[in-house]
């Protein structure tokens, strides 16, 4: 996460905060399941590397307490197995995928999950 973010209303952006905006943290998730956490909400790219099918769950607002409208998480699937997105309790996912509420991502494809409103996310990118 970029240093000092999310910032509060009225805060002055420091040079350190500004410089942090141009870089993203990259984290690798090698398990078969992963649930999005608050730490993933700002400038985070998640690489999934499991050779088998894996599932990323978008957690509800009760867990993602730092989620703001427009929060974006980028995913890159480097593993051979498909990456499937699942909605946590009370969460709605929409996408242009074959199954709108459960889009999949093939190997070496990328997508972003963007929070639209309370417990509502859209997934865009190279999904099926």
N, C-alpha and C positions, 0 to 999 in steps of 0.2 A: 504494500500500500504506500502511496506517496506520503512523504512526511507531512504531518499536520492536516491531513484530510480524513474525514470531511471537516471542512471549516465551518465556523458559526457565523451567523449574520453579524456584520460590523467588524469582523476581523480583518486585519491588514495582511495581504499575502506577502510573505517574506521571500527573499531570493531562494532560499532552500526549498520552500514550498513550490515556487514557480518552476524551478529546475526539475523538481520531482514529477511534474506533469508530463514530461516528455518521455519518461521511461515506464515500463510495465514490469511488474514482478511476474516471473514464470514459475509455476509450481507443477510438478508431475504427480499424477494420481495413477498408481499402477494396479489398484485393486479392482474388483468387479463391480463395486458400488461406491458412490460418493454423494454426499449431500452438501449442497452449497452452503457456505458459512458467511458471516459478516465480513471476514477478512478477504473474501473473494469479490466484494462489491466495487472496489475502486482500483482501477489500473492493474487488473490481475488477468493473466492468461493461464488457463488450465490445460495442460497436455495430458491426455489419457493414453496409457501405453500398454494396456492389457491385451494379450493376444486373443482372448475370448470376448464374448459379448459383455458389455458393461452398461450400467445404468447410472445416470446422474439425476438426482432428485432436486428439484427446485423447492426449497423449504418455504413454509408459510411465513407471513410477516411477524408472527409471534416469535419465530426463531431469527429471522433476518430483520432485526430491530433497526439496523442502520440503513435499510433499503429506502431509497428515494425514487420518485418517478424519474426515469432516465438512467438509473443504475444499469450498467452494462457489464456482462461477464463474457469473455471470449473463450471458446473451447477449440482445441485442435486435437483430433483423434489420430495419434501416431500408431496405435495398436492395430493388429489385423482384424480384430472383432469389431462389429458395429457398436456404436455408442448410441444408446437410447435415452431420451429425456422423459422423466416422470414427474408428475405434479404431486407435491406434498399435500397434506390435509388442507382442504379449502382453497388450494391454488388452482388457477386456470392457466393453461398453456395453449397458445394458438400458434399456428405456423402454416406454411404452404406445403408441408409434408403430406405424404399419402394418408397418414393418420394425423390429423391436425394437432391433437392433444398429446401425441407421443412421437415426435419427429426422431429420425435416426440420422447418424452421421457416419459415413464410411471412412476407411483409412485415408489419411492425408487430406482430409477435408476439414474445413473450419466453419464455425458459426458463432453468433452472439445471441445471448439471452438478454432482453431489454425489459425492464419493469415498466409497465404502462400505467398501472394504478394499483390500489391495494390488492395484493394476492393475485395479480394478473401480469403475465409475462408473454412476450412474443419472441419467438426464436426465428432468426433470419440467417441466411447464408447457404452453404452447400448441403442442405438437408434433403433427405428423401422421405 
